[in-house]
Amino acid sequence: MLTNDTVATLSTACCEPTSFTGVVKLKSIRVAGGPDGASPSRMKVWINRNDVDFSNADDLPPTQEWELVEDFQAEIPWETRLFKFQNVTSLTIYFPENFGADSSLVYYIGLTGEHQAQNRQPVIATYEARAQPADHKVADVFQANQIV
């Protein structure tokens, strides 16, 4: 539960990309905004992109966009389109508008989802600098080594 003495706030309109330690299936996002029209009224989210900033956030199509209502306690879970948010490794959130204040205030951003461990195994491969004919047996019917 959020209280009125919440100290940490976000007073810019765009977050730096948040990177996760593994793959995440993101189900919903909760946002607690500020009073007097300072709550964000729109939210745009991009996944797995590190090139979003203030100069191009309005021009790039987001992975998903929401029209928000004022929520001071982060009680509303804004559901994601789950099929698009299956393999999230980084997340960028942008709040382009608010409910009439000069700047937006965000007190809390909560993410709901599932962490999926990355099970990457090393690739074991053998490379040949020069093919060894003895390693590549060809049936006699093809007579691959016969000069015509």
N, C-alpha and C positions, 0 to 999 in steps of 0.2 A: 504494500500500500504506500502510495506517495503522500508526503505531508507538505504543508505550506512552507516549511523551512528547508526545502530542497535547495542545495547550494549549487551543485554542478549544473550548468546550463550550456546549451549550444546556441549561440546567437548568430551563426552564419547560415547561409542557405544551402550549402553543399558539404557533404561529408567526404573526407578522404576515403578511398576504398578500404573496407575492412576485410582482411584476409583471414581465413580460417586455417586451422592446423590439419584439417582433413576435408573430405567431401561432406557437404551438408545438404539435407533435404529440408528446405525452408517452407514451413506451413503457413505462418502468419507473422505480421509485424504489428506491434503496439506502439503508439506515440502519445506522449503526454505533452501538451503544449502550454504556453503561457496565457495569462489573463488579458483582458481588454483588447481583444482582437489580434493578439500576437501568436495565437496558435496557427500552425500551418493549415492551409485549406486544400492543398494539393501535395501529393507525394509521387515522385518518379523514382523507380528503382532499376538499376542495371546490374546484371550478374556477370562475373568473370570478365570484366573490362576494367583496365587500369588507366584508360585514356580519357575519362570523363572529368571535366573541370568546368569552371564558370564560363569559359569562353565558348564551349560547345554543348553544354548540357541542354540548352533549349532546342538545338538542332538535331541531336541524336535521338532516334526512336528508343524509348525505354523498353525494358523487358516487360514491365507492367506499370500502370499509372492508376492512382486512386484519387477520388474526390473525398476529402476528409470532412468530418464534423468536429466541432470543438470538443476535446476530450482532455480534461485536466488530470485525470487519474489513470490514464492508459487502460481503460476498461474495455475498449473495443478492439477485438483482434481483426486486423485487416487481412483477410485470407488471400493467399497467393494462388496463382494458377499453377497447381502442383506439378503438372506435366512440364512446365518451363523451369521450375525451381528444384529439379531433381539432383543435379550435380553442381552445386554452388561451391566455389572455392574462394570467391571474393564478392563483395557487395558494395555498391555505391548508391547512396540515398540523396535525393535532391528535393528540397522544398521550395518550389518557385513562387508560391503565393501564400498569403495569410488572410485573416479575416478583417483587414483594414488597418492594422498597425504599421508603423514605419519599418519595423524589423520583426522577424519571426523569432520566437523563443521556443526551444524544445528542451524539456526537462528530463525526458526519458525516452529511450528507444529500446523496446524489448523484442527479441526474436524467438520464435517458437519453431522447433524443428527437430530433426534427428541427425546426429553425427554418424557418419559412416567411415570406419577406419580404412585407410588406403593400404591395400595389401599388394604392394608392388614387390615383385620378385626380381632379382637380377637376371639379366639376359645372358645366357651362356651360349656363345657362338664360336665356331671355328672358321677362320677365314684362310683361304689359300691364296698365296701370292702367285702361284703357278699351278695349274691343274695337274694332278697326278693321275695319269691314265689307268693305273692299277686300281685306283679307288672308284672308277666309273666303268663298271663292266657293261658291255653292250652285247646283246644276243647276236649270234653269228648270222641270223637271217637278215639283219640290217647291214652287216658288213660296213660299219661306220668308218673304219680306218682304211678302207680300200680306196686306192687312187683310181679314178676312171680315166 
